[in-house]
């Protein structure tokens, strides 16, 4: 069975994604053009890797790129609610503007943990750029640091979605679109 056959319906096409990523990159470039230091772009591995690669290529400012890994899902579909950092950034963020690049903000647990972590490392601002935002599932209120901003690609309905870097049990990341996974495949 082809991967496309596992998808109930497509929410955002490859073209819609490309257009929205361009808009976000333009907004970030405009918002940070007055800052003297380069931006530190921190991708949240591994779900955000495609989004990170696409947006970084379109930001028209000097950027440094690093990754952080926080695990809260394992191989399931529900967050454990207790994220832990399993791989830290190597770039020094002290006194710098950092932007966390996320695939999806769901409960807010992981995001809150990562923001606090970058703040503890001395980042003067922490912004968030998430490809998908699922506010219907939010459980934790997070606070941005300094002059941090929140950027959202799309508001996601409360479905289990895959594609464009997002997975179920490490599959479907390579789909060029975002689709709803058929429930019988994960329940």
N, C-alpha and C positions, 0 to 999 in steps of 0.2 A: 504494500500500500504506500503510495506517495505521501510525503509530508502534507501537501496541500489538502489531501483527503481527510486529514485529522482536524481541519479547521471548520468550525461551524459557520463563521462569517468573517469577512475582513472589515476591520474598523478604520484603518488608515492605510492607504496605498503607498507604494514606493514614491510616487510623485508628490503626494500630499506631505509625506515625511520630509522629502528634500526641500520643498518650499518652506515648511515650518522651521527646519534647521537653519536655513538661510536667514530667515527673519530673526531668530534668536541670536545668531552670531552677529548680525548687524546691531541689534539692541545692546548686546554685551560690548561690542567694539565702541559704540557711542557712549555708553555709560562709564566706561573705564578709560577713555582717551585722555583725560586730564591727569591721570595718576602717573607719577614719575617712575615708579617701579613696575617691573613686568608682572603680569598675572601668573599665579600658580594655579594651573588647572589640575584638579585631583579627580581622577576617574575612579568610581566605585566599581571594583572588579567583581564579577566579570560581565555582568549584565549590561553595563554602560559602554562597553568597548566600541561598538559600532557608532553609537551616538557621539561618543567622545571624538573618535577619528573624524567623523563628518563635521562636527562643529568646530574643532580646532583648526581644520583646514580653511574655514571660512571666517574666523576671527582675524581682524585686520590690525592686530596689536602684537607686540612681543609677548610670548607665553612660554612658560616652562610647564612640562607635563610630568605627572607622577601618578601612581595608583595606590589605592588603599583597598584592603579587602575586609569586609565585615560580614560575618555569617549569622543569619537568623532563620533561614528557611530549611537548610539541609536538602533533602530530596522531596519534601512535601509541598503543599500549596498554602499552608498557614504559617505565618511567622511565629517563632518561638516566643517572641516578646522580650528576649534577652540577647540582643546582638553582642558579638564579641569581635574585636579587631584581631584578625589572624595574620595580616601583613600590613605593615605601617609604611607611610611615605618615607622616602629617603632624602628628598629635598627639604632644606631648612625653610620653614614657613614663617619664622619669627619676623615680625614687622612687615609682613607682606599681605597682599590681598589674595585670598584663595577663593576659588569657585569649585564647589563639589559638583561633579557631573554624575547624576543618578539616572538609572533607567526608569525607575518608578518609585514614587513616594506613596506608601500605602498607610500603615499604622502611624508612621512617624518615629517609631522606636529607633531604627537604624540611623535615620537622619539626625535625630537629637543626639545620639551617641557620637556620631562623626563630627558634628558641629562643635560639641564640647571638647572633643579630642583635639581638633585643630586650634581651638581657642587656647587650650592648655599648652599647646606648643608655641603660642605667641603670635598667631596670625592676627593682624590688626583689623581685618574684616574677613568674614566668611559669608559667601553668597552660595546659593543653590541654583543649579540649572537641572531640572528634571525633565526627561522626555515625556513621561506620563505622570499625572497627579491624580490620585484616587481619594479625594477628600471624604467620600462616604465611609471610608474605613479608618479614618484618623482616630487614634486613641491618645496620642501624645502631642502636646503643643510644643513646638520647637521655636527657639529664638535665634535669629541671625545675629552675627557679631559685627560690631562697628557699623559701617555704612553698607553692610551686606544687603543684597537684593535677592528676590525670589523670581526665577524664570521658569515658566511652565510651557512645555510643548503643546500638550493636549490634556484636557480633563478626561479621565478614563472612567467609564461606567464600571460598576462593581461586577466585572467578569474576570475570569482567569484568562489572561492574555499571554501570547507568545509571539516570537518573531522580533526582528531588528535587535538582536542581542539578548532578548528575554527568553527564558527557557522553562521547560518542565523536565526535571530529572536530566538536565544537561542537553536536551534535544530542542530543536526548533529555533535555536539562536540564528541560524543561517537564512531564515525566511526574510525576504526583502520588505515585507509588509508586517503590520501588526494585526493579528486575528484572534478570535475567541476559540480556545481549544475546546473540542467536543468533551462534555463532562464525563462521558463513559471512559475516556482515556486516562482520567486522573482520580476518579472516585472509586 
